Amino acid sequence: MNSIDYNRLLELKRLIKENKATKKERKEYMTLLYENGNISKEQYDKFLKDQNSDDIIGAALTIGGVVLATWLLSKLFGND
């Protein structure tokens, strides 16, 4: 897994979930997931074509939640 700023990912996820994220922040969130290999190029490209797609963002929020949960568990059990 690539190096990812989990704190930023968490903050962006929170903003998106609360409908407070700007288009730039939504794009940053998707870019973080894409560059880390958590979403496919096809998913990322679909997002770029229609940045307001609730389905794509909803799926990305779920994926981001899994990524963050995995990271937190690894911190909890010391498996950095």
ZABA-260462 format. One record per residue (C-alpha): residue number from 1; y, x, z. Coordinates in nm, 2 decimals. Example, Ala and Ser with C-alpha at 12.3 -4.5 7.8 and 13.67 -1.06 7.14 Angstrom:
SITE   n  north   east     up
SITE   1  -0.45   1.23   0.78
SITE   2  -0.11   1.37   0.71
***
This chain:
SITE   n  north   east     up
SITE   1   0.00   0.00   0.00
SITE   2   0.34   0.13  -0.09
SITE   3   0.61   0.18   0.17
SITE   4   0.78  -0.15   0.24
SITE   5   1.07  -0.24   0.47
SITE   6   0.88  -0.50   0.68
SITE   7   1.19  -0.58   0.89
SITE   8   1.39  -0.66   0.57
SITE   9   1.10  -0.86   0.43
SITE  10   1.08  -1.06   0.75
SITE  11   1.46  -1.13   0.75
SITE  12   1.45  -1.23   0.38
SITE  13   1.16  -1.46   0.44
SITE  14   1.34  -1.62   0.73
SITE  15   1.65  -1.68   0.52
SITE  16   1.46  -1.83   0.23
SITE  17   1.26  -2.05   0.46
SITE  18   1.58  -2.18   0.62
SITE  19   1.74  -2.23   0.27
SITE  20   2.02  -1.98   0.36
SITE  21   1.92  -1.70   0.11
SITE  22   2.14  -1.62  -0.18
SITE  23   2.00  -1.57  -0.53
SITE  24   2.03  -1.20  -0.47
SITE  25   1.83  -1.22  -0.15
SITE  26   1.56  -1.43  -0.31
SITE  27   1.53  -1.18  -0.59
SITE  28   1.52  -0.89  -0.34
SITE  29   1.24  -1.06  -0.15
SITE  30   1.04  -1.11  -0.47
SITE  31   1.11  -0.76  -0.58
SITE  32   0.98  -0.62  -0.25
SITE  33   0.66  -0.82  -0.29
SITE  34   0.62  -0.71  -0.66
SITE  35   0.69  -0.34  -0.60
SITE  36   0.44  -0.34  -0.31
SITE  37   0.17  -0.50  -0.53
SITE  38   0.15  -0.83  -0.34
SITE  39   0.24  -1.04  -0.64
SITE  40   0.15  -0.99  -1.00
SITE  41   0.38  -0.90  -1.29
SITE  42   0.32  -1.25  -1.43
SITE  43   0.43  -1.41  -1.10
SITE  44   0.74  -1.19  -1.08
SITE  45   0.83  -1.26  -1.44
SITE  46   0.80  -1.63  -1.39
SITE  47   1.03  -1.60  -1.09
SITE  48   1.29  -1.41  -1.30
SITE  49   1.28  -1.67  -1.57
SITE  50   1.34  -1.96  -1.32
SITE  51   1.47  -1.82  -0.99
SITE  52   1.50  -2.17  -0.84
SITE  53   1.13  -2.25  -0.88
SITE  54   1.02  -2.40  -0.55
SITE  55   0.65  -2.35  -0.63
SITE  56   0.69  -1.98  -0.70
SITE  57   0.90  -1.92  -0.39
SITE  58   0.67  -2.13  -0.18
SITE  59   0.37  -1.92  -0.29
SITE  60   0.57  -1.60  -0.23
SITE  61   0.66  -1.71   0.12
SITE  62   0.29  -1.76   0.20
SITE  63   0.20  -1.42   0.05
SITE  64   0.49  -1.26   0.25
SITE  65   0.36  -1.42   0.56
SITE  66   0.02  -1.27   0.51
SITE  67   0.17  -0.93   0.44
SITE  68   0.38  -0.95   0.76
SITE  69   0.09  -1.07   0.97
SITE  70  -0.13  -0.79   0.85
SITE  71   0.15  -0.54   0.92
SITE  72   0.20  -0.68   1.27
SITE  73  -0.17  -0.67   1.35
SITE  74  -0.19  -0.31   1.23
SITE  75   0.10  -0.23   1.47
SITE  76  -0.06  -0.42   1.75
SITE  77  -0.39  -0.23   1.71
SITE  78  -0.23   0.10   1.63
SITE  79  -0.37   0.13   1.27
SITE  80  -0.05   0.27   1.11
***
